[in-house]
Amino acid sequence: MTPAINALKKAKAIHQVHQYHHDPNSQSYGEEAVEKMGQDPQRVFKTLMVKLDSKQLAVAVVPVAAKLDLKAMAGACGAKKAAMAEQQEAERSTGYILGGISPLGQKKRLPTVVNSSAESFDTMFVSAGRRGLEIELAPADLIRLTSGRLADIAK
């Protein structure tokens, strides 16, 4: 079990774990998840780590089919600027490796923003904390368990 799955079980949140064989040569972890699970790329979300101008890290959850709007993410976090976090910093802060960073069960509770498009789905997919492992859950449960908020952060 990963910390993300354990967090869901502890909270008694309804979820389903999906597993697929991860190809280490894959160019995009998110696109690989979409393809191997046969899901809509708007419904599968990637977890991105950003560093705000305050030097604080924050979590952005956006559809695989979209790109993160850093300016919108900064605004959603009350900052002026945001930049992608360095890989080592993201991994150290979350306890997960790149391509398997889950918004759930991270080592430190960080500000989390989920793209508002998640609301249009009954369930969404996010990383379960390991490459090749995804969690399907209700967007409201993700928001509740991460103390996150919805905002238009994708373009």
Residue frames as qw, qx, qy, qz and C-alpha x, y, z in Angstrom:
[[0.000, 0.887, 0.462, 0.000, 0.00, 0.00, 0.00],
 [0.372, 0.397, -0.034, 0.838, 1.10, 3.53, -0.67],
 [0.087, -0.249, -0.474, 0.840, 0.57, 6.45, 1.75],
 [0.344, 0.018, -0.254, -0.904, -2.11, 7.76, -0.66],
 [0.589, -0.208, -0.709, -0.327, -4.11, 4.52, -0.54],
 [0.407, -0.257, -0.719, 0.501, -3.65, 4.32, 3.24],
 [0.071, 0.108, 0.208, -0.969, -4.96, 7.88, 3.62],
 [0.510, -0.093, -0.427, -0.741, -8.09, 6.99, 1.64],
 [0.594, -0.233, -0.770, -0.004, -8.68, 3.84, 3.68],
 [0.267, -0.191, -0.583, 0.743, -8.18, 5.69, 6.97],
 [0.238, 0.123, 0.060, -0.962, -10.69, 8.35, 5.87],
 [0.426, 0.333, 0.826, -0.160, -13.08, 5.60, 4.70],
 [0.347, 0.569, -0.179, -0.724, -13.34, 7.39, 1.34],
 [0.841, 0.351, 0.407, -0.064, -14.85, 5.43, -1.52],
 [0.144, 0.746, -0.522, -0.387, -12.16, 4.77, -4.11],
 [0.964, 0.202, 0.171, 0.023, -10.91, 2.23, -6.59],
 [0.325, -0.654, 0.551, 0.403, -7.27, 1.42, -7.33],
 [0.827, 0.556, 0.028, -0.081, -6.27, 0.81, -10.95],
 [0.521, -0.556, 0.534, 0.367, -2.96, -0.77, -11.88],
 [0.775, 0.629, -0.036, -0.046, -1.17, -0.99, -15.23],
 [0.843, -0.106, 0.127, 0.512, 2.29, -2.05, -16.34],
 [0.015, -0.944, 0.117, 0.309, 4.50, 1.04, -16.34],
 [0.810, 0.427, 0.056, 0.398, 6.93, 1.30, -19.25],
 [0.517, -0.618, 0.008, 0.592, 10.17, 2.92, -17.99],
 [0.378, 0.041, 0.431, 0.819, 10.74, 4.31, -21.51],
 [0.086, 0.801, 0.582, 0.111, 7.46, 6.23, -21.51],
 [0.301, 0.354, 0.028, 0.885, 7.90, 9.92, -22.37],
 [0.324, -0.380, 0.088, -0.862, 4.86, 11.11, -20.37],
 [0.014, 0.053, 0.916, -0.396, 3.60, 9.46, -17.21],
 [0.433, 0.331, 0.376, -0.749, 0.16, 11.04, -17.53],
 [0.600, 0.394, -0.388, -0.578, -0.33, 10.12, -21.18],
 [0.281, 0.184, -0.942, -0.002, 0.82, 6.59, -20.42],
 [0.212, 0.171, 0.784, -0.557, -1.83, 6.30, -17.67],
 [0.551, 0.405, 0.058, -0.727, -4.54, 7.58, -20.04],
 [0.533, 0.387, -0.639, -0.397, -3.52, 5.16, -22.78],
 [0.222, 0.135, -0.955, 0.141, -3.04, 2.05, -20.63],
 [0.212, 0.262, 0.754, -0.564, -6.30, 2.57, -18.70],
 [0.078, 0.417, 0.735, 0.529, -8.28, 3.61, -21.79],
 [0.116, -0.717, -0.525, 0.444, -9.59, 6.75, -20.06],
 [0.236, 0.901, 0.228, 0.286, -10.50, 10.27, -21.17],
 [0.571, 0.158, -0.235, 0.770, -7.42, 12.55, -20.82],
 [0.199, -0.590, 0.006, -0.783, -9.70, 15.20, -19.28],
 [0.789, -0.509, -0.136, -0.316, -10.63, 12.80, -16.46],
 [0.865, -0.152, -0.193, 0.437, -7.10, 11.62, -15.61],
 [0.097, -0.981, 0.086, -0.144, -5.23, 14.26, -13.60],
 [0.718, 0.246, -0.354, 0.546, -1.54, 14.81, -13.08],
 [0.520, -0.815, -0.151, 0.206, -0.02, 16.13, -9.88],
 [0.542, 0.569, -0.111, 0.608, 2.47, 18.94, -10.38],
 [0.553, -0.611, -0.265, 0.502, 4.59, 20.64, -7.75],
 [0.298, 0.783, 0.072, 0.542, 5.19, 24.36, -7.93],
 [0.494, -0.296, -0.335, 0.745, 7.29, 26.78, -5.93],
 [0.008, 0.927, 0.360, 0.106, 5.62, 30.07, -5.09],
 [0.310, 0.722, -0.197, 0.587, 7.44, 33.39, -4.82],
 [0.548, -0.713, 0.250, -0.359, 7.26, 32.92, -1.03],
 [0.163, 0.475, -0.862, 0.064, 9.48, 29.84, -1.55],
 [0.612, -0.024, 0.660, -0.435, 6.62, 27.63, -0.34],
 [0.027, 0.020, -0.904, -0.426, 5.71, 24.56, -2.37],
 [0.608, 0.218, 0.296, -0.704, 2.16, 23.97, -3.56],
 [0.374, 0.090, 0.905, 0.179, 0.35, 21.14, -5.35],
 [0.468, 0.357, -0.186, -0.787, -1.46, 21.63, -8.66],
 [0.470, 0.149, 0.870, 0.007, -3.81, 18.91, -9.94],
 [0.405, 0.525, -0.189, -0.724, -4.66, 19.36, -13.63],
 [0.905, 0.309, 0.232, -0.178, -5.98, 17.14, -16.44],
 [0.677, -0.171, 0.524, 0.488, -3.35, 15.21, -18.39],
 [0.485, 0.607, 0.485, 0.400, -4.74, 16.84, -21.56],
 [0.004, 0.980, 0.102, 0.172, -3.97, 20.34, -20.24],
 [0.544, 0.295, -0.342, 0.707, -0.99, 22.42, -19.21],
 [0.401, -0.648, -0.451, 0.464, -0.66, 24.19, -15.88],
 [0.149, 0.831, 0.102, 0.526, -1.20, 27.96, -16.03],
 [0.573, -0.093, -0.458, 0.673, 1.50, 29.09, -13.59],
 [0.049, -0.265, 0.082, -0.960, 0.11, 32.62, -13.32],
 [0.649, -0.396, -0.302, -0.575, -3.36, 31.28, -12.45],
 [0.784, -0.237, -0.524, 0.232, -1.82, 28.84, -9.96],
 [0.337, 0.091, -0.359, 0.866, 0.08, 31.65, -8.28],
 [0.320, -0.325, -0.064, -0.888, -3.11, 33.70, -8.05],
 [0.763, -0.349, -0.450, -0.307, -5.05, 30.77, -6.59],
 [0.741, -0.238, -0.449, 0.438, -2.39, 30.50, -3.88],
 [0.252, -0.951, -0.142, 0.106, -2.29, 34.23, -3.14],
 [0.596, -0.394, 0.301, 0.632, 1.16, 34.62, -4.69],
 [0.294, 0.777, -0.173, -0.529, 2.46, 36.79, -7.52],
 [0.466, 0.547, -0.646, -0.257, 4.57, 34.11, -9.21],
 [0.868, -0.189, 0.444, -0.116, 4.87, 30.36, -9.39],
 [0.373, 0.591, -0.674, -0.237, 7.45, 28.17, -11.10],
 [0.926, -0.022, -0.362, -0.106, 7.76, 24.42, -11.47],
 [0.614, -0.685, 0.388, -0.057, 9.53, 22.93, -8.44],
 [0.222, 0.564, -0.791, -0.084, 12.83, 21.14, -8.92],
 [0.794, -0.032, -0.570, -0.210, 12.46, 17.34, -9.11],
 [0.480, 0.058, -0.717, 0.502, 14.58, 16.69, -6.01],
 [0.165, -0.103, 0.388, -0.901, 12.65, 19.26, -3.97],
 [0.703, -0.080, -0.217, -0.673, 9.28, 17.83, -5.07],
 [0.766, -0.009, -0.642, -0.008, 10.34, 14.27, -4.24],
 [0.310, 0.093, -0.659, 0.678, 11.83, 15.20, -0.87],
 [0.316, -0.111, 0.248, -0.909, 8.76, 17.19, 0.16],
 [0.760, -0.029, -0.185, -0.622, 6.15, 14.64, -0.93],
 [0.570, -0.297, 0.752, -0.145, 7.91, 11.35, -0.26],
 [0.817, 0.418, 0.391, -0.070, 7.04, 10.20, -3.78],
 [0.444, -0.220, 0.522, 0.694, 9.10, 9.92, -6.97],
 [0.293, 0.424, -0.240, -0.823, 8.41, 11.92, -10.12],
 [0.447, 0.067, -0.737, -0.503, 5.71, 10.24, -12.18],
 [0.501, -0.341, -0.795, 0.044, 4.20, 8.80, -9.02],
 [0.030, 0.015, -0.418, 0.908, 3.51, 11.91, -6.98],
 [0.213, -0.592, -0.759, -0.168, 0.04, 11.69, -5.50],
 [0.154, -0.593, 0.042, -0.789, -1.84, 14.67, -4.10],
 [0.787, -0.519, -0.078, -0.326, -2.79, 12.35, -1.20],
 [0.926, -0.329, -0.029, 0.185, -0.60, 11.03, 1.60],
 [0.484, 0.676, -0.263, 0.489, 2.27, 13.46, 1.12],
 [0.594, -0.119, -0.513, 0.609, 4.85, 13.86, 3.89],
 [0.077, -0.252, -0.275, 0.925, 3.92, 17.52, 4.39],
 [0.250, 0.738, 0.618, -0.106, 0.47, 19.07, 3.99],
 [0.247, -0.132, 0.275, 0.920, 0.86, 21.62, 1.19],
 [0.430, 0.481, 0.149, -0.749, -1.60, 24.06, -0.34],
 [0.339, 0.126, 0.871, 0.334, -3.45, 22.10, -3.02],
 [0.426, 0.462, -0.004, -0.778, -5.38, 23.47, -5.98],
 [0.469, 0.218, 0.838, 0.177, -7.46, 21.18, -8.22],
 [0.075, 0.005, -0.452, -0.889, -8.50, 22.43, -11.65],
 [0.488, 0.168, 0.365, -0.775, -12.21, 23.28, -11.58],
 [0.600, 0.212, -0.563, -0.527, -12.91, 20.91, -14.50],
 [0.138, 0.074, -0.961, 0.228, -12.75, 18.05, -11.98],
 [0.388, 0.173, 0.512, -0.746, -16.22, 19.08, -10.76],
 [0.631, 0.296, -0.275, -0.662, -17.74, 17.95, -14.04],
 [0.562, 0.158, -0.806, -0.098, -16.93, 14.29, -13.33],
 [0.823, -0.483, -0.120, -0.273, -18.46, 11.88, -10.83],
 [0.823, -0.437, 0.202, 0.302, -15.00, 10.37, -10.39],
 [0.348, 0.865, -0.362, -0.003, -11.51, 11.37, -11.45],
 [0.944, -0.013, -0.138, 0.299, -8.15, 9.62, -11.54],
 [0.053, -0.906, 0.393, -0.146, -4.98, 10.71, -9.72],
 [0.511, 0.400, -0.730, 0.217, -1.70, 8.97, -9.00],
 [0.832, -0.490, -0.226, -0.130, -1.81, 6.47, -6.16],
 [0.438, -0.817, 0.375, 0.022, 1.80, 7.23, -5.26],
 [0.567, -0.287, 0.693, 0.342, 3.62, 4.90, -7.61],
 [0.308, 0.402, -0.543, -0.670, 4.16, 4.78, -11.36],
 [0.346, -0.022, -0.883, -0.317, 1.58, 2.43, -12.84],
 [0.205, -0.442, -0.815, 0.313, -0.90, 2.88, -10.00],
 [0.146, -0.315, -0.160, -0.924, -3.91, 5.24, -10.12],
 [0.063, 0.344, 0.771, -0.532, -6.74, 6.01, -7.72],
 [0.166, -0.451, -0.535, -0.695, -10.28, 6.70, -8.92],
 [0.186, -0.436, -0.659, 0.584, -12.24, 8.84, -6.48],
 [0.070, 0.876, 0.463, 0.114, -14.84, 11.58, -6.27],
 [0.338, 0.565, -0.084, 0.748, -13.43, 15.09, -6.78],
 [0.451, -0.757, 0.004, -0.473, -15.13, 16.23, -3.55],
 [0.899, -0.410, -0.030, 0.152, -13.21, 13.56, -1.60],
 [0.696, 0.253, -0.057, 0.669, -9.90, 14.71, -3.09],
 [0.007, -0.702, 0.030, -0.712, -10.67, 18.32, -2.13],
 [0.687, -0.666, -0.027, -0.288, -11.73, 17.30, 1.38],
 [0.927, -0.269, -0.023, 0.262, -8.76, 15.03, 2.08],
 [0.619, 0.233, -0.016, 0.750, -6.15, 17.50, 0.79],
 [0.135, -0.749, -0.314, 0.568, -7.89, 20.56, 2.27],
 [0.345, 0.044, 0.478, 0.807, -7.68, 21.76, -1.32],
 [0.320, 0.629, 0.272, -0.654, -9.68, 24.17, -3.37],
 [0.606, 0.491, 0.552, 0.294, -10.95, 24.39, -6.92],
 [0.040, 0.776, -0.117, -0.619, -9.70, 27.01, -9.38],
 [0.764, 0.640, 0.083, 0.018, -9.18, 27.44, -13.12],
 [0.387, -0.736, 0.469, 0.299, -5.46, 26.64, -13.25],
 [0.648, 0.059, 0.664, 0.369, -5.27, 24.72, -16.55],
 [0.339, 0.673, -0.172, -0.634, -4.88, 26.00, -20.09]]
